[in-house]
Amino acid sequence: MKNIAILGFGTVGSGVADVLAASCNKICREIHDTVNVKYILDLRDFPESKYADRVVHDFDIILNDPEIELVCETMGGTKVAFDYTLRALNAGKSVVTSNKEVVAAYGKLLCDVAREKGVRYLYEASVGGGIPIIRTMKTSLGANEIYGIDGILNGTTNYILTHMKEDGASFEEALAQAQKNGYAELNPKADVEGDDACRKICILAALAFGAMIPQSLVSCEGISSVTLDTIERAEKFGGSIKLIASARRMKGEKVDISVAPCVVAHDNPLSGVSDVFNAIMLHAQHLGDVMMYGKGAGKLPTASAVLSDIIEAIKAGKGSEQETWNIADPGMLSDNDKVSDTYCVYVPTSFAASEEKVLALFGKAEIKFSEGSGFGFIVENISRSKIRKNLHSIDVKDFSVFRYVK
Ligand SMILES: NC(=O)c1ccc[n+]([C@@H]2O[C@H](COP(=O)([O-])OP(=O)(O)OC[C@H]3O[C@@H](n4cnc5c(N)ncnc54)[C@H](OP(=O)(O)O)[C@@H]3O)[C@@H](O)[C@H]2O)c1
């Protein structure tokens, strides 16, 4: 019998206990053993729960119990979660987690400690909730260089954008609805300003490129300035507005990582990903493009991913090899403002900004639509800074630019 402890008995932690109970036969077939939740650490007691007798409030009980081989960290937050994780690894216990904040901030250190101690630090649930993206990248795509990743990695923002597009709700109305449905926190900043998606793309980029780029260096823009006009214009450009977290290999070992609302072309499958669903499109060396789609959050989907790590850690046993990351040299990161790409540009019509003048400046730009107050065009092989410079040169300041994800 393998004994484990769950730290944090909230949505995900209680889901882990439920999935373990519901799938004990299947899990037993996988690991040829049984898994017993010996302790649950939480701030609260759960007198109504069938696990009430396993609740403890002192982490040292778990740490000092030699029968505990694995700790499942589903508390959230950074300080205490990091401290307990580090202590558990140092004590020779594997740790699995759903906590992307800790993985993004301390992943390198924790992987190094796990490797040194011959145990595992696994974090499948930290990106894409239930979608098995991390194991796919680590194992199934092991023979492929990953050239790029485009992901819808935050269900809350995807719900808001879907609700705005389909029901004509304003950003504020859609956010309020997301909060009412339990999809958004009361303080939604980490979701709507793109920080949550940014943490996740940094984790995926670390796996794809072998180096962790600190989140603070990444160009990150959320959706709070997206309006109904933006959404309608995206349709006229031939796509949908999505919050895209992207990581791409550039020339000369550089990488570009960004989070921003983008126009995703209708024939790209990411454009059809709606509501709280997540999807990740990988551009792989031999396989080509592959997309994984599914539930990016929720009790049972996320617990399913945590359990996949528990199974892997138990199967691997002590002495197995933990992968490690490097910390990237900040010079490895491209300046996103200067990255050449395809962009959708909307310019309000004025004397300075007639379609002819703008076309003359941009050469091969394709006008996609004209409306009374302005016009939109798509332009290829150009950077945001060059677009800005061109438009400033004819005194146009009030324009919008979105990357076009083909
Ligand atoms: N929910 C999802 O769908 C989802 C999906 C993917 C990843 N995640 C990640 O998984 C983690 C957990 O999320 P969750 O939604 O399950 O959170 P949650 O429902 O708030 O559960 C966290 C639990 O941990 C307890 N806790 C917090 N600090 C503690 C401490 N110092 N000592 C002991 N217990 C403590 C909390 O107690 P109190 O309630 O008393 O504070 C709560 O019971 C987060 O990192 C989150 O980002 C969640």
The ligand as a MOL file (V3000), in Angstrom:
LIG
                    3D

  0  0  0     0  0            999 V3000
M  V30 BEGIN CTAB
M  V30 COUNTS 48 52 0 0 0
M  V30 BEGIN ATOM
M  V30 1 N -9.8640 24.9100 -9.0750 0
M  V30 2 C -9.4100 24.5370 -10.2600 0
M  V30 3 O -10.1680 24.1910 -11.1670 0
M  V30 4 C -7.9230 24.5230 -10.5120 0
M  V30 5 C -7.4570 24.0880 -11.7640 0
M  V30 6 C -6.0760 24.0220 -12.0040 0
M  V30 7 C -5.1990 24.4050 -11.0030 0
M  V30 8 N -5.6830 24.8630 -9.8140 0 CHG=1
M  V30 9 C -4.7180 25.2520 -8.7790 0
M  V30 10 O -4.7810 24.3020 -7.7240 0
M  V30 11 C -4.5130 24.9640 -6.4660 0
M  V30 12 C -5.6980 24.7370 -5.5260 0
M  V30 13 O -6.8430 25.3170 -6.1130 0
M  V30 14 P -8.3210 25.0740 -5.4900 0
M  V30 15 O -9.2580 25.6640 -6.4980 0
M  V30 16 O -8.4820 23.6680 -5.0860 0 CHG=-1
M  V30 17 O -8.2410 26.0210 -4.2210 0
M  V30 18 P -9.2260 25.9970 -2.9530 0
M  V30 19 O -10.5390 25.4250 -3.3230 0
M  V30 20 O -9.1700 27.3650 -2.3560 0
M  V30 21 O -8.5010 24.9460 -1.9730 0
M  V30 22 C -7.3250 25.2220 -1.2710 0
M  V30 23 C -7.4420 24.5560 0.0900 0
M  V30 24 O -6.1870 24.6550 0.7470 0
M  V30 25 C -6.4020 25.1710 2.0550 0
M  V30 26 N -5.2310 25.9230 2.4860 0
M  V30 27 C -4.8070 27.1340 2.0450 0
M  V30 28 N -3.6890 27.4940 2.6980 0
M  V30 29 C -3.4000 26.5070 3.5570 0
M  V30 30 C -2.3590 26.3000 4.5250 0
M  V30 31 N -1.4070 27.1930 4.7200 0
M  V30 32 N -2.3780 25.1570 5.2340 0
M  V30 33 C -3.3430 24.2470 5.0460 0
M  V30 34 N -4.3610 24.3770 4.1540 0
M  V30 35 C -4.3740 25.4980 3.4250 0
M  V30 36 C -7.6130 26.0690 1.9020 0
M  V30 37 O -8.2100 26.3040 3.1550 0
M  V30 38 P -9.1710 27.6160 3.3380 0
M  V30 39 O -10.2950 27.4460 2.3840 0
M  V30 40 O -9.5840 27.5400 4.7590 0
M  V30 41 O -8.3240 28.8070 3.0220 0
M  V30 42 C -8.4860 25.2380 0.9840 0
M  V30 43 O -9.2320 24.2660 1.6770 0
M  V30 44 C -4.2550 26.4250 -6.8220 0
M  V30 45 O -2.8760 26.6120 -6.9860 0
M  V30 46 C -4.9620 26.5980 -8.1530 0
M  V30 47 O -4.3930 27.6240 -8.9460 0
M  V30 48 C -7.0100 24.9100 -9.5410 0
M  V30 END ATOM
M  V30 BEGIN BOND
M  V30 1 1 1 2
M  V30 2 2 2 3
M  V30 3 1 2 4
M  V30 4 1 4 5
M  V30 5 2 4 48
M  V30 6 2 5 6
M  V30 7 1 6 7
M  V30 8 2 7 8
M  V30 9 1 8 9
M  V30 10 1 8 48
M  V30 11 1 9 10
M  V30 12 1 9 46
M  V30 13 1 10 11
M  V30 14 1 11 12
M  V30 15 1 11 44
M  V30 16 1 12 13
M  V30 17 1 13 14
M  V30 18 2 14 15
M  V30 19 1 14 16
M  V30 20 1 14 17
M  V30 21 1 17 18
M  V30 22 2 18 19
M  V30 23 1 18 20
M  V30 24 1 18 21
M  V30 25 1 21 22
M  V30 26 1 22 23
M  V30 27 1 23 24
M  V30 28 1 23 42
M  V30 29 1 24 25
M  V30 30 1 25 26
M  V30 31 1 25 36
M  V30 32 1 26 27
M  V30 33 1 26 35
M  V30 34 2 27 28
M  V30 35 1 28 29
M  V30 36 1 29 30
M  V30 37 2 29 35
M  V30 38 1 30 31
M  V30 39 2 30 32
M  V30 40 1 32 33
M  V30 41 2 33 34
M  V30 42 1 34 35
M  V30 43 1 36 37
M  V30 44 1 36 42
M  V30 45 1 37 38
M  V30 46 2 38 39
M  V30 47 1 38 40
M  V30 48 1 38 41
M  V30 49 1 42 43
M  V30 50 1 44 45
M  V30 51 1 44 46
M  V30 52 1 46 47
M  V30 END BOND
M  V30 END CTAB
M  END
